[in-house]
Amino acid sequence: MPAGGFAHRLPAACGAACLALCMAAALPALQPEEPEPATEHDRTLYALGLSLAEAVSRFYLSGPELELVSEGLADGVLKRPPRVSADAYRAKIDALAAARTESAFQQRERAGRAYRKQVLAARQDAVQTPSGAIAIRVRGGSGARPELSDSVKIAYRGSLADGTVFERTQPGKPLAVSVASAAVPCLTEGLLRMRTGSRQRLLCPPQRDFVHPKVPVGSTLVYDIELLEILPEKEQEKGNDP
């Protein structure tokens, strides 16, 4: 399975450690006019800041909020007396992360629902599946259809509605997957609709337990899939869960 893969789960609730990460991530954003890091050591530290920013991106902090976070970071690093107890606010930190993530999810989900509805209305070859996905046949196939118990080989590309690719197979390196074990329900639905040799585009509704570093929460997922082969029974156990 390619790096990132299909299956992702939500991380554990963010605690006090996440507050420290959030504080560190705040600093670069407050100084956009700073020169580029001059040394390899400086670049390493800057890259660390980018990594921390990714880790706390679900807080969706505003500029004024980032200023408060940076103040807390400075007090903690410089061992100044804290204005509040970080331990006492662990539950509220977790609640803030959950609330901001849910708000972002709902906003993108509404936009994605409108987008999928528009595609369904505009294309005569678009079909809505029971999960709410939109399936569009790109090319027909003359082979057999897989069953739920099958594993198959596919070539695929996963992208956002704006075309940003977040994962894909490489040419000549198809992915073996279990039809029944897809992390996103519409992938199973899509594979069951296909014949060997066919291509299909799937517009999948967001799933709350799907997490990918390149996919904002609540995003509609677009999968372009080519069904290459239904694996013989003796090879079924070699398939990777999508």
Backbone bond lengths (Angstrom), bond angles and torsions (degrees), N, CA, C in turn:
res aa  C-N    CA-C-N  psi(-1)  N-CA   C-N-CA  omega(-1)  CA-C   N-CA-C  phi
1 M - - - 1.465 - - 1.514 109.80 -
2 P 1.346 118.44 138.26 1.450 119.91 -178.73 1.506 112.32 -67.54
3 A 1.305 116.16 159.44 1.455 120.38 179.94 1.503 109.78 -56.50
4 G 1.320 116.42 137.20 1.456 120.15 -176.09 1.502 109.28 94.39
5 G 1.321 116.77 -56.44 1.449 121.44 174.53 1.501 113.29 65.18
6 F 1.344 115.12 -176.69 1.448 120.78 177.25 1.515 112.31 -84.54
7 A 1.322 118.24 -39.23 1.457 121.33 -168.26 1.517 110.93 -92.00
8 H 1.327 116.03 123.02 1.463 121.67 179.29 1.521 107.99 -140.97
9 R 1.333 115.33 147.12 1.455 120.54 178.96 1.510 110.02 -122.78
10 L 1.339 115.71 155.53 1.457 120.50 178.42 1.518 110.46 -67.38
11 P 1.341 118.30 139.85 1.458 121.09 176.96 1.514 110.47 -70.09
12 A 1.325 115.39 163.62 1.455 120.61 178.82 1.513 110.21 -63.68
13 A 1.350 115.64 162.06 1.462 120.40 -179.36 1.514 110.51 -56.80
14 C 1.320 115.49 143.20 1.462 120.69 -176.03 1.511 109.34 -80.51
15 G 1.331 117.46 130.23 1.437 122.11 179.90 1.510 112.28 -111.41
16 A 1.343 116.29 -151.76 1.460 119.78 -176.38 1.513 112.08 -63.20
17 A 1.346 116.79 -34.15 1.465 118.87 178.63 1.512 111.34 -60.71
18 C 1.331 116.18 -35.41 1.460 120.54 -179.73 1.525 110.57 -66.65
19 L 1.350 116.25 -30.76 1.463 118.90 176.41 1.526 109.89 -62.41
20 A 1.325 116.24 -42.65 1.464 119.30 179.49 1.511 110.80 -62.46
21 L 1.339 116.90 -40.64 1.460 120.19 177.47 1.519 110.83 -62.60
22 C 1.307 115.49 -42.01 1.458 119.85 -178.86 1.521 110.44 -63.32
23 M 1.335 115.42 -38.93 1.454 119.15 178.54 1.524 110.90 -63.14
24 A 1.340 115.73 -45.71 1.463 119.26 -179.28 1.509 111.43 -63.46
25 A 1.338 116.87 -39.75 1.455 120.57 -178.64 1.518 112.24 -66.72
26 A 1.320 116.78 -21.20 1.455 119.78 -175.60 1.521 112.74 -72.26
27 L 1.336 117.69 -31.79 1.450 120.09 -169.50 1.521 115.01 -61.08
28 P 1.355 120.04 -49.18 1.464 118.41 -179.09 1.518 113.01 -59.93
29 A 1.339 116.22 -34.89 1.454 119.58 -177.31 1.523 112.18 -67.13
30 L 1.349 117.04 -24.70 1.452 120.62 -178.14 1.533 112.39 -84.32
31 Q 1.358 117.41 -9.51 1.450 120.28 -175.98 1.528 110.22 -129.78
32 P 1.332 118.10 63.79 1.465 120.71 -175.24 1.513 114.12 -67.18
33 E 1.375 117.95 -17.75 1.461 120.65 -176.77 1.526 112.45 -92.16
34 E 1.321 118.11 1.60 1.459 120.37 -179.30 1.530 110.37 -64.46
35 P 1.348 117.85 144.71 1.472 120.35 178.09 1.525 111.07 -66.47
36 E 1.324 115.75 162.78 1.451 120.46 178.21 1.525 110.12 -65.29
37 P 1.345 117.16 147.72 1.473 119.52 179.16 1.533 110.71 -55.69
38 A 1.329 116.66 133.31 1.462 120.93 -171.92 1.519 113.38 -89.58
39 T 1.338 117.58 -32.27 1.462 120.87 -176.08 1.523 110.38 -114.99
40 E 1.341 114.76 166.79 1.465 119.21 178.54 1.522 110.82 -63.41
41 H 1.324 116.63 -36.19 1.464 120.43 176.98 1.527 110.49 -63.38
42 D 1.326 116.48 -43.54 1.462 120.72 178.75 1.528 110.77 -63.07
43 R 1.317 115.38 -41.15 1.469 119.28 179.96 1.523 111.31 -66.18
44 T 1.331 115.90 -34.98 1.468 119.75 177.62 1.528 110.34 -63.95
45 L 1.325 116.17 -44.75 1.465 119.79 179.03 1.522 111.46 -65.50
46 Y 1.328 116.17 -39.03 1.465 119.67 178.44 1.520 110.01 -64.17
47 A 1.341 117.32 -41.77 1.460 121.16 177.61 1.521 110.95 -62.76
48 L 1.327 116.66 -35.86 1.460 120.51 175.62 1.528 110.19 -60.48
49 G 1.336 116.11 -42.38 1.458 119.84 177.36 1.513 112.54 -60.89
50 L 1.340 116.95 -40.60 1.464 120.08 177.57 1.519 111.27 -63.45
51 S 1.328 116.21 -40.62 1.465 120.04 178.81 1.520 111.23 -63.79
52 L 1.329 116.36 -41.86 1.461 120.07 178.07 1.524 110.98 -65.54
53 A 1.329 116.71 -35.93 1.464 120.19 178.60 1.529 110.60 -62.33
54 E 1.335 116.84 -40.52 1.460 120.28 177.36 1.520 110.54 -62.87
55 A 1.321 116.01 -39.50 1.464 120.25 -176.21 1.529 112.48 -65.72
56 V 1.336 117.78 -27.94 1.463 120.32 -176.80 1.528 112.05 -113.83
57 S 1.319 116.49 17.09 1.462 119.31 -176.61 1.524 112.45 -61.38
58 R 1.325 117.79 -24.51 1.467 119.52 -177.81 1.526 113.58 -71.35
59 F 1.358 117.66 -4.91 1.459 119.27 174.81 1.528 112.06 -78.83
60 Y 1.334 118.12 -22.58 1.465 122.33 177.32 1.533 110.73 48.92
61 L 1.322 115.60 54.20 1.457 120.88 -174.78 1.523 111.85 -76.50
62 S 1.328 115.76 143.33 1.460 122.18 175.44 1.524 109.52 -85.24
63 G 1.342 116.72 172.74 1.450 120.93 178.47 1.519 113.20 -57.80
64 P 1.331 118.85 -52.29 1.466 119.70 178.46 1.529 112.66 -60.34
65 E 1.317 117.34 -35.64 1.464 119.97 178.01 1.526 110.74 -66.50
66 L 1.326 116.60 -39.09 1.458 120.20 177.53 1.522 111.58 -61.92
67 E 1.332 116.91 -34.69 1.468 120.25 177.86 1.528 110.61 -63.17
68 L 1.328 116.53 -42.65 1.463 119.92 178.32 1.524 111.11 -65.32
69 V 1.311 115.95 -40.39 1.459 120.24 178.28 1.521 110.52 -61.37
70 S 1.338 117.29 -42.63 1.463 120.56 -179.72 1.529 111.36 -65.58
71 E 1.323 116.81 -33.29 1.461 119.79 176.81 1.525 110.55 -64.67
72 G 1.331 115.49 -41.93 1.460 119.06 177.53 1.512 111.76 -64.44
73 L 1.328 117.54 -38.45 1.463 121.67 177.79 1.525 110.34 -62.70
74 A 1.319 115.88 -46.92 1.466 119.44 -178.91 1.524 111.03 -61.42
75 D 1.327 117.65 -43.51 1.465 120.32 178.69 1.521 111.27 -61.94
76 G 1.341 116.30 -40.04 1.458 119.16 -178.54 1.511 112.57 -70.11
77 V 1.337 117.44 -45.07 1.466 121.09 -178.38 1.522 111.27 -67.05
78 L 1.330 117.04 -40.71 1.469 121.24 -176.90 1.529 112.92 -86.74
79 K 1.331 115.96 5.45 1.473 121.81 176.68 1.519 112.42 59.41
80 R 1.337 115.68 34.54 1.456 118.57 175.11 1.527 109.17 -82.80
81 P 1.321 116.98 156.12 1.469 119.29 -179.92 1.529 110.63 -57.61
82 P 1.339 118.09 126.33 1.462 120.04 -179.85 1.525 111.43 -70.35
83 R 1.313 115.41 146.32 1.473 120.28 178.73 1.518 111.54 -82.04
84 V 1.335 115.92 -25.19 1.465 121.07 173.98 1.522 106.94 -139.96
85 S 1.325 115.97 165.54 1.457 121.13 177.60 1.526 109.53 -89.56
86 A 1.341 116.33 122.46 1.459 119.83 177.94 1.525 111.23 -61.20
87 D 1.337 116.54 -40.46 1.466 119.72 179.60 1.524 111.14 -61.33
88 A 1.329 116.53 -38.08 1.468 119.79 -178.49 1.523 111.91 -67.99
89 Y 1.338 116.64 -20.28 1.463 120.14 -176.28 1.527 113.54 -106.62
90 R 1.320 117.17 11.31 1.458 119.34 -179.60 1.528 112.20 -57.17
91 A 1.315 116.67 -46.96 1.468 120.00 -178.21 1.526 111.01 -63.10
92 K 1.337 116.23 -38.11 1.463 119.06 -179.90 1.529 111.60 -71.41
93 I 1.329 117.11 -31.95 1.458 120.09 174.99 1.529 109.77 -64.02
94 D 1.333 115.63 -45.21 1.458 120.00 177.81 1.530 110.83 -60.72
95 A 1.339 115.95 -42.91 1.459 120.17 -178.76 1.529 111.31 -65.20
96 L 1.326 116.94 -37.93 1.465 120.43 178.49 1.525 110.58 -63.73
97 A 1.328 116.57 -45.62 1.463 120.20 179.14 1.524 110.80 -60.53
98 A 1.334 116.60 -43.84 1.461 120.29 -179.07 1.523 111.49 -65.01
99 A 1.332 116.88 -43.09 1.465 120.71 -178.57 1.526 111.64 -66.03
100 R 1.329 117.05 -42.79 1.464 120.20 -179.56 1.527 110.83 -67.19
101 T 1.327 116.69 -39.94 1.462 120.15 178.86 1.528 110.72 -65.11
102 E 1.319 116.37 -41.78 1.458 119.62 179.98 1.522 111.28 -65.55
103 S 1.322 117.33 -40.62 1.461 120.52 178.32 1.525 110.93 -62.34
104 A 1.329 116.40 -44.22 1.465 119.91 178.96 1.520 111.11 -64.92
105 F 1.331 115.92 -39.15 1.464 120.12 178.62 1.527 110.61 -60.57
106 Q 1.312 116.82 -47.53 1.458 120.37 -177.08 1.523 112.02 -64.85
107 Q 1.327 117.49 -39.60 1.462 120.42 179.18 1.519 111.13 -62.92
108 R 1.327 116.57 -46.39 1.465 119.48 -179.32 1.526 111.29 -71.80
109 E 1.315 116.42 -32.39 1.465 119.15 179.14 1.522 110.56 -65.11
110 R 1.337 117.34 -41.23 1.463 120.92 178.27 1.529 110.58 -63.54
111 A 1.338 116.04 -43.95 1.461 119.64 179.05 1.521 110.89 -64.29
112 G 1.326 117.15 -40.73 1.457 121.08 179.27 1.515 112.37 -66.91
113 R 1.325 116.67 -37.00 1.465 120.04 179.03 1.527 110.28 -63.82
114 A 1.333 115.84 -41.21 1.467 120.02 177.92 1.526 110.82 -65.50
115 Y 1.320 116.32 -39.56 1.467 120.66 178.89 1.523 110.86 -63.56
116 R 1.318 117.52 -46.52 1.468 120.58 -179.52 1.529 111.06 -64.40
117 K 1.333 116.02 -38.12 1.465 119.88 177.70 1.519 110.89 -63.17
118 Q 1.319 115.92 -40.21 1.471 120.85 179.58 1.530 110.52 -64.59
119 V 1.326 117.60 -43.72 1.464 121.10 179.05 1.522 110.32 -63.47
120 L 1.327 117.22 -42.98 1.459 121.15 -179.47 1.523 111.26 -61.18
121 A 1.330 116.93 -38.98 1.459 121.00 -179.02 1.526 112.03 -74.36
122 A 1.331 116.65 -30.31 1.459 120.23 -173.40 1.520 113.78 -86.27
123 R 1.339 117.79 -22.57 1.459 120.33 -173.99 1.519 111.18 -116.21
124 Q 1.313 116.42 124.20 1.458 120.99 179.69 1.523 111.93 -70.67
125 D 1.327 117.22 -23.35 1.466 120.16 -178.91 1.525 112.37 -90.44
126 A 1.328 118.14 5.27 1.460 121.68 179.57 1.526 110.27 -89.22
127 V 1.338 115.29 136.57 1.467 122.07 179.94 1.515 108.58 -128.41
128 Q 1.340 116.23 137.80 1.460 120.07 177.65 1.528 109.67 -92.89
129 T 1.327 115.87 131.80 1.463 121.47 -178.97 1.534 109.46 -91.54
130 P 1.348 117.17 168.73 1.470 119.47 179.35 1.517 114.69 -57.13
131 S 1.336 118.79 -29.05 1.467 120.44 -179.76 1.526 112.42 -80.61
132 G 1.336 117.19 -5.44 1.457 120.89 -177.92 1.509 113.55 96.34
133 A 1.324 117.40 2.15 1.462 121.10 177.86 1.527 110.09 -74.75
134 I 1.313 115.57 158.72 1.455 122.21 175.17 1.533 107.59 -109.97
135 A 1.323 116.89 122.85 1.459 122.60 179.99 1.523 109.16 -108.99
136 I 1.325 116.36 130.23 1.461 122.55 -179.88 1.527 108.20 -126.90
137 R 1.312 117.07 120.27 1.457 120.00 178.71 1.523 109.28 -76.84
138 V 1.315 115.79 124.51 1.459 121.72 179.60 1.519 110.61 -95.27
139 R 1.330 115.29 -39.81 1.456 120.76 177.94 1.514 108.85 -151.01
140 G 1.311 116.85 133.82 1.454 120.86 178.54 1.522 111.40 -75.25
141 G 1.321 115.21 163.90 1.458 121.44 177.59 1.513 109.64 -133.91
142 S 1.322 116.45 156.61 1.469 121.11 -177.85 1.516 112.43 -107.24
143 G 1.326 117.88 -0.81 1.451 120.65 -177.76 1.514 113.15 -84.57
144 A 1.330 115.54 -170.79 1.461 122.16 -178.17 1.522 110.92 -76.57
145 R 1.327 115.67 159.59 1.459 121.79 173.39 1.528 108.68 -91.73
146 P 1.316 117.90 140.48 1.466 119.01 175.74 1.519 111.19 -73.24
147 E 1.321 115.58 155.90 1.463 122.26 173.16 1.520 109.26 -103.64
148 L 1.314 115.81 167.27 1.462 120.72 -175.67 1.525 111.83 -58.80
149 S 1.321 117.24 -31.07 1.466 121.48 -177.22 1.531 113.09 -83.57
150 D 1.317 117.46 -3.62 1.459 121.09 -174.81 1.527 112.38 -83.82
151 S 1.328 113.62 160.43 1.462 121.71 164.27 1.518 106.89 -114.69
152 V 1.322 116.01 148.79 1.461 120.28 -174.89 1.513 110.09 -136.55
153 K 1.334 115.06 163.68 1.456 121.00 171.02 1.518 108.25 -106.04
154 I 1.328 115.98 131.55 1.457 120.86 -178.77 1.522 110.55 -134.21
155 A 1.307 115.94 155.80 1.457 123.69 162.99 1.523 105.42 -110.02
156 Y 1.305 117.96 135.72 1.461 118.35 -175.07 1.521 110.93 -150.12
157 R 1.319 113.94 162.38 1.462 122.55 171.53 1.516 107.83 -137.32
158 G 1.317 116.52 129.60 1.452 121.77 175.81 1.511 109.61 -107.02
159 S 1.338 116.65 129.21 1.463 120.24 -177.59 1.516 110.19 -143.03
160 L 1.324 115.78 171.06 1.460 122.45 173.50 1.519 108.80 -91.25
161 A 1.314 116.31 172.28 1.463 120.58 -178.97 1.522 112.10 -62.43
162 D 1.327 117.40 -25.46 1.471 120.16 179.38 1.525 112.67 -86.46
163 G 1.330 116.98 3.50 1.460 121.18 177.49 1.512 115.06 95.42
164 T 1.323 118.78 -5.07 1.459 121.70 179.26 1.527 109.96 -66.25
165 V 1.322 117.16 120.64 1.464 121.87 -178.45 1.529 109.48 -84.12
166 F 1.345 116.88 128.65 1.459 119.28 178.43 1.524 112.71 -108.88
167 E 1.313 119.09 -18.53 1.451 121.62 172.80 1.520 109.56 -165.80
168 R 1.339 115.77 153.72 1.455 119.86 -179.43 1.527 109.17 -164.23
169 T 1.330 115.71 157.78 1.452 120.08 171.28 1.523 108.75 -81.33
170 Q 1.316 115.65 155.82 1.453 121.21 178.22 1.524 109.91 -91.94
171 P 1.330 118.24 150.60 1.458 120.61 179.70 1.530 111.74 -54.17
172 G 1.324 114.97 130.81 1.457 120.21 179.74 1.505 114.64 78.68
173 K 1.333 117.87 2.88 1.463 121.38 180.00 1.530 109.91 -127.54
174 P 1.342 117.31 73.62 1.463 120.12 -179.46 1.519 111.66 -67.22
175 L 1.315 115.10 164.13 1.455 122.05 -178.99 1.521 109.46 -107.27
176 A 1.331 116.64 131.15 1.461 121.62 174.12 1.516 108.58 -90.61
177 V 1.333 117.67 123.77 1.458 121.77 -175.88 1.522 110.83 -133.99
178 S 1.321 115.07 154.18 1.458 121.91 173.89 1.520 108.43 -89.49
179 V 1.321 116.69 126.32 1.467 120.41 -177.83 1.525 110.98 -61.14
180 A 1.320 117.42 -38.77 1.466 121.08 -173.74 1.517 113.54 -78.35
181 S 1.330 117.99 -17.83 1.467 120.57 -169.94 1.518 114.18 -103.32
182 A 1.311 117.57 17.22 1.462 119.98 -178.94 1.525 110.56 -61.96
183 A 1.338 116.34 135.52 1.461 121.06 -179.72 1.519 111.53 -69.05
184 V 1.332 117.15 -30.59 1.461 122.46 178.95 1.528 107.70 -106.56
185 P 1.341 119.05 122.17 1.466 121.18 -175.18 1.519 114.70 -52.82
186 C 1.320 117.60 -35.60 1.458 118.50 -175.56 1.521 112.44 -68.28
187 L 1.338 118.20 -21.26 1.455 120.00 176.67 1.518 111.09 -67.37
188 T 1.324 116.11 -41.65 1.468 119.86 175.84 1.521 110.00 -64.24
189 E 1.331 116.81 -45.07 1.470 120.28 178.33 1.523 111.14 -58.71
190 G 1.325 115.71 -44.14 1.456 119.73 -177.64 1.512 112.44 -64.81
191 L 1.327 117.35 -44.30 1.462 120.51 -179.69 1.523 111.72 -63.59
192 L 1.323 117.02 -36.95 1.466 120.30 179.72 1.527 112.38 -69.22
193 R 1.320 117.21 -19.58 1.464 121.47 178.66 1.529 112.50 -85.94
194 M 1.304 117.29 -14.41 1.459 121.36 -169.95 1.537 112.55 -93.85
195 R 1.332 114.58 156.38 1.457 122.05 169.03 1.521 108.54 -110.80
196 T 1.307 115.45 153.90 1.456 119.40 178.30 1.528 110.18 -56.62
197 G 1.322 115.70 130.95 1.458 121.67 -177.89 1.510 113.81 95.93
198 S 1.321 117.91 -7.58 1.465 120.73 -177.38 1.526 111.16 -90.55
199 R 1.334 114.05 163.63 1.454 122.17 174.96 1.524 108.88 -126.70
200 Q 1.317 115.26 145.23 1.459 120.03 -176.83 1.523 109.96 -147.70
201 R 1.323 114.65 145.99 1.468 120.78 172.88 1.521 107.83 -109.38
202 L 1.332 115.73 131.22 1.456 122.39 178.83 1.519 109.77 -118.48
203 L 1.328 116.18 130.10 1.458 122.52 172.83 1.521 106.51 -106.36
204 C 1.315 116.45 104.36 1.458 122.14 -169.88 1.522 112.52 -98.59
205 P 1.332 118.14 132.41 1.472 120.42 174.27 1.524 110.05 -62.00
206 P 1.328 117.88 153.57 1.472 120.27 -179.13 1.519 111.97 -68.16
207 Q 1.319 115.19 150.53 1.458 123.11 175.73 1.524 108.86 -118.66
208 R 1.317 117.15 134.90 1.460 120.47 -175.28 1.527 113.02 -66.83
209 D 1.322 117.22 -28.35 1.462 119.21 -178.53 1.522 112.83 -95.53
210 F 1.337 117.35 10.44 1.457 120.81 175.65 1.516 108.95 -95.01
211 V 1.326 116.22 118.15 1.460 120.95 -179.27 1.520 108.43 -129.91
212 H 1.311 115.92 129.53 1.461 122.76 179.07 1.522 107.13 -142.04
213 P 1.319 118.16 136.12 1.470 119.14 -176.65 1.520 114.39 -60.29
214 K 1.327 118.27 -19.60 1.459 121.27 -178.83 1.533 112.24 -105.82
215 V 1.334 117.12 6.25 1.466 120.74 -176.71 1.522 110.07 -118.85
216 P 1.321 119.72 111.90 1.466 121.26 174.90 1.531 110.41 -61.40
217 V 1.315 116.41 143.31 1.459 120.19 -179.03 1.527 110.58 -58.50
218 G 1.337 115.80 141.76 1.453 120.27 178.07 1.511 115.06 84.05
219 S 1.328 117.79 4.16 1.461 120.13 -175.96 1.519 112.17 -77.56
220 T 1.334 116.10 143.35 1.457 121.27 167.40 1.526 107.74 -70.11
221 L 1.324 116.62 132.09 1.455 121.87 -179.59 1.525 109.32 -101.02
222 V 1.315 116.40 133.18 1.461 122.11 -179.43 1.529 108.16 -112.75
223 Y 1.324 115.91 116.67 1.465 120.63 179.57 1.523 109.68 -113.84
224 D 1.331 115.86 124.54 1.457 122.15 170.75 1.522 106.93 -102.39
225 I 1.325 116.38 116.23 1.467 121.80 -170.37 1.518 110.54 -123.86
226 E 1.316 115.56 136.22 1.462 122.05 170.20 1.528 107.45 -117.42
227 L 1.327 116.53 121.65 1.460 121.20 179.22 1.526 108.34 -86.29
228 L 1.326 116.38 110.51 1.454 121.52 -173.62 1.521 113.08 -90.92
229 E 1.331 115.80 -38.20 1.464 118.07 -171.59 1.523 110.48 -164.27
230 I 1.326 115.92 141.99 1.463 121.66 167.02 1.522 106.34 -92.77
231 L 1.317 116.94 121.20 1.458 120.03 -173.73 1.521 111.45 -69.01
232 P 1.346 117.42 140.88 1.464 120.25 173.90 1.522 110.08 -58.66
233 E 1.305 116.08 155.20 1.460 120.46 -175.20 1.522 112.28 -55.50
234 K 1.329 118.45 -37.03 1.461 120.91 -178.35 1.522 112.66 -67.98
235 E 1.330 116.52 -17.63 1.466 119.86 179.10 1.525 112.66 -102.10
236 Q 1.336 117.31 -0.06 1.458 120.34 -174.82 1.529 112.18 -58.28
237 E 1.344 117.92 -37.57 1.449 120.49 -175.93 1.520 112.71 -71.87
238 K 1.336 116.59 -11.72 1.467 119.99 -179.85 1.514 112.42 -83.55
239 G 1.335 117.43 -10.78 1.457 120.14 -177.34 1.517 112.24 -68.31
240 N 1.320 115.73 146.62 1.469 121.14 175.47 1.503 109.41 -95.12
241 D 1.323 116.10 143.68 1.452 119.48 175.67 1.520 109.05 -67.63
242 P 1.360 118.08 131.58 1.460 119.90 178.42 1.505 111.64 -71.15
